[in-house]
Amino acid sequence: MNHEIIIFTPILAVLIGFTAFTILKKRKRSAKSIYKLIDDLEKKYIY
């Protein structure tokens, strides 16, 4: 059980990171618009 978590966690993290990177690359967003998007999401869900 424990060794499966150790094996699959990094694979899952890389997969999520790669997917996010691909989506961001397709959209060709500027850094400013990405920061604005994150800020808007924080305001919507945290505050």
C-alpha positions in Angstrom: 0.0 0.0 0.0 2.6 2.5 1.1 5.0 1.8 -1.8 2.2 2.4 -4.3 1.7 5.9 -2.9 5.4 6.6 -3.2 5.4 5.5 -6.8 2.2 7.1 -8.0 2.4 10.5 -6.3 5.3 11.9 -8.4 3.8 10.5 -11.6 0.5 12.2 -10.8 2.2 15.4 -10.0 4.2 15.4 -13.2 1.1 14.6 -15.2 -0.9 17.5 -13.6 2.0 19.9 -14.1 2.4 18.9 -17.8 -1.3 19.3 -18.4 -1.4 22.7 -16.8 1.7 23.8 -18.8 0.2 22.6 -22.1 -3.0 24.5 -21.4 -1.2 27.7 -20.5 1.0 27.4 -23.6 -2.0 26.9 -25.9 -3.7 30.0 -24.5 -0.5 32.2 -24.9 -1.5 34.3 -21.9 0.8 36.9 -20.6 2.1 36.7 -17.1 0.0 39.7 -16.1 -3.2 38.0 -17.2 -2.3 34.8 -15.4 -1.7 36.7 -12.2 -5.0 38.4 -12.6 -6.8 35.1 -13.1 -5.2 33.7 -10.0 -6.1 36.8 -8.0 -9.7 36.6 -9.2 -10.0 32.9 -8.3 -8.5 33.7 -4.8 -11.1 36.4 -4.3 -13.9 34.2 -5.5 -13.1 31.1 -3.4 -11.1 32.2 -0.4 -12.5 35.6 0.7 
